[in-house]
């Protein structure tokens, strides 16, 4: 099978959010299973600068013109590889619309201003123009689109090849976070050369005087997936569906949840160079205790092996439910926890967490920054890991925490529900509620203090869990076969 994965990010080439980790990991595992998986992303200005200064090796393999907004635009196609792999990555370059700025024009809000919309609309048309013809450089069986940035690809393919539907790639559209939909003015259709009046799906979407890129991906793709089984069910309800629940229910027979994986080449306490003391399931207890002491010293906490450290590593955002935590710092510290937080985001939350540093000195440390090195030290040194999300499509931090022997305390939503078993490898509460969160933290603390043998078993169970990409890749391959059979 030939699969082209289209996305806005791909780690380690370019990364802002979790989508980059998925796009940078899934094709590697697919290749191990014999799938010819490749990636296409925009050639952003920072990435182009790395190519021109020799940091990244890439070669130009094609040049063409694509019409947009009534005039031809020069497009150059470059090819590179995911580092230390045979996975090809195609980079689409256009100086006016794509290679004209950073990764996103609005990275903090993930909003969709006009220049962002134009960039990804043009990127989508470029994909549809380059990879859908039989004599293309690469003619995939399936184009696997990711989030609103590539939501128009299925529709553009159908519109461009209206008289030659045979032999076209099938499409899959993966929803990573339905809250970010990519709303556009109707003139984007004109810029792309799409006739709204004669296209049933476009005209239906345009009734409210805008086009929704996420919606177009959902209704245009052969199949729709999302990043956990639970989230696939949740988004078919008004509470989680962000206005698209009825459409998703209508597509229910072609909607599949496949849990994201993590790379144990990267997230492995036995080999992680960021932590002071490496450990595995055979010696976790002694070495994790050393990591805990080192974290206490670095964070200015009381060095006390009996005090459990509660860790949080997150974006400080509405989705993550952190207002419940900022309102509960006093209760958490009085319970007997030491508390370490790492993250940036909402200015109100940044101030709330940072202002508590002085008051709870010795028991609490909020680090308003992002540091991958400190993140790994928190995973390795913490005893518990709190994730109180309002919603969590997949979640990676709970999977990483478990591998590092830090027991997750989570709200049972999305991928958190699918990965954490209450009382087996973590603690789960169901309602988005401060009291429920506090009660579950009390339950966790009680087990930690009163039943060390059972706690140790909890840690072992967590470290044994396998969230590698192998299981996810097998499910994607099964889905690809289903798509190609339709």
Number of C-alpha atoms within 10 A of each C-alpha: 14 17 24 26 25 28 26 26 28 26 18 13 18 19 15 15 14 16 20 18 21 22 23 24 21 22 26 21 21 23 16 12 13 11 15 19 24 27 25 25 23 28 29 24 18 15 18 18 13 14 16 11 9 10 11 15 14 19 12 14 11 13 13 13 14 16 15 20 15 10 9 11 17 13 21 17 21 19 17 19 17 19 14 6 10 15 20 19 23 25 22 24 25 24 15 12 21 23 19 16 14 14 20 18 17 12 12 13 12 14 16 21 14 14 13 20 21 20 20 25 26 25 29 26 23 24 22 22 19 20 19 23 16 12 9 11 12 15 19 24 20 23 28 28 28 27 24 31 26 28 32 28 32 27 23 23 23 15 15 16 15 10 8 9 12 8 11 19 25 21 27 28 31 28 28 22 20 21 15 18 24 24 18 21 14 19 15 19 20 13 16 19 17 17 13 17 11 9 12 11 15 23 17 12 18 18 10 10 11 17 24 20 25 27 23 22 29 27 21 23 23 20 24 26 26 26 25 27 20 22 31 26 20 18 25 22 16 12 11 20 20 14 16 19 18 14 15 22 17 12 17 15 10 16 23 22 22 23 25 27 23 21 18 17 10 11 16 18 26 17 15 19 13 15 22 18 22 20 22 18 17 9 11 22 15 11 18 25 18 18 22 26 19 21 24 25 13 12 20 14 21 15 16 12 12 11 17 19 26 27 28 26 25 18 18 21 20 14 14 17 19 21 18 17 21 15 13 15 18 13 12 18 15 10 14 15 23 24 25 22 22 22 21 18 16 15 10 11 20 19 13 16 24 15 12 16 15 11 10 16 13 17 23 28 24 20 19 17 14 14 13 12 12 18 20 23 23 30 31 35 29 29 26 27 28 25 25 29 22 18 23 24 28 29 24 18 19 26 27 25 27 29 28 30 31 30 32 32 25 25 27 26 25 27 26 29 23 16 24 24 16 15 14 16 25 24 23 24 20 13 14 17 14 16 12 15 24 18 12 18 22 16 13 19 21 14 15 20 12 10 11 12 10 14 22 15 13 23 25 22 18 28 22 14 14 16 20 17 22 18 15 20 24 14 15 17 17 11 17 21 12 11 17 14 7 7
